[in-house]
Amino acid sequence: MRAGLMDRRISIEHYTSVPDEYGNEVPTWAEMANVWASVQQETGREFIQASAITPERRVVFRIRWMDGITTAHRIIYDSRQHDIHEVRELGRREGIELHTTATGA
């Protein structure tokens, strides 16, 4: 993978729980890695959901190989959360292609 194409920083997060001041487990997201990535915007589409038009923003992130990334993780890029829908291996563990959908506003 060409390093020059990976010019954006993304944060990969995993779901975990941490103890609060009373010892109770509180579910939260924690950063797993902060890596360089190339970002490719896919064409947006709109669909009707519960009588409202909802825009969907699909983004593909390409990063160097990292073991253990699944659809249970999420990406934070440009202050926006991206849910991972598909993880594809590039080459022979040269890189990973993460197909995501941005959530929130």
Secondary structure as the mmCIF struct_conf table of DSSP 4:
data_model
#
loop_
_struct_conf.conf_type_id
_struct_conf.id
_struct_conf.beg_label_comp_id
_struct_conf.beg_label_asym_id
_struct_conf.beg_label_seq_id
_struct_conf.end_label_comp_id
_struct_conf.end_label_asym_id
_struct_conf.end_label_seq_id
HELX_RH_3T_P HELX_RH_3T_P1 ALA A 3 LEU A 5
STRN STRN1 ARG A 8 PRO A 19
TURN_TY1_P TURN_TY1_P1 GLU A 21 TYR A 22
BEND BEND1 GLY A 23 GLY A 23
STRN STRN2 GLU A 25 GLN A 41
HELX_LH_PP_P HELX_LH_PP_P1 GLU A 42 GLY A 44
STRN STRN3 ARG A 45 GLN A 49
TURN_TY1_P TURN_TY1_P2 ALA A 50 SER A 51
STRN STRN4 ALA A 52 ARG A 64
TURN_TY1_P TURN_TY1_P3 ASP A 67 GLY A 68
TURN_TY1_P TURN_TY1_P4 THR A 71 ALA A 72
STRN STRN5 ARG A 74 TYR A 77
TURN_TY1_P TURN_TY1_P5 ASP A 78 SER A 79
STRN STRN6 ARG A 80 LEU A 90
TURN_TY1_P TURN_TY1_P6 GLY A 91 GLU A 94
STRN STRN7 GLY A 95 THR A 103
#
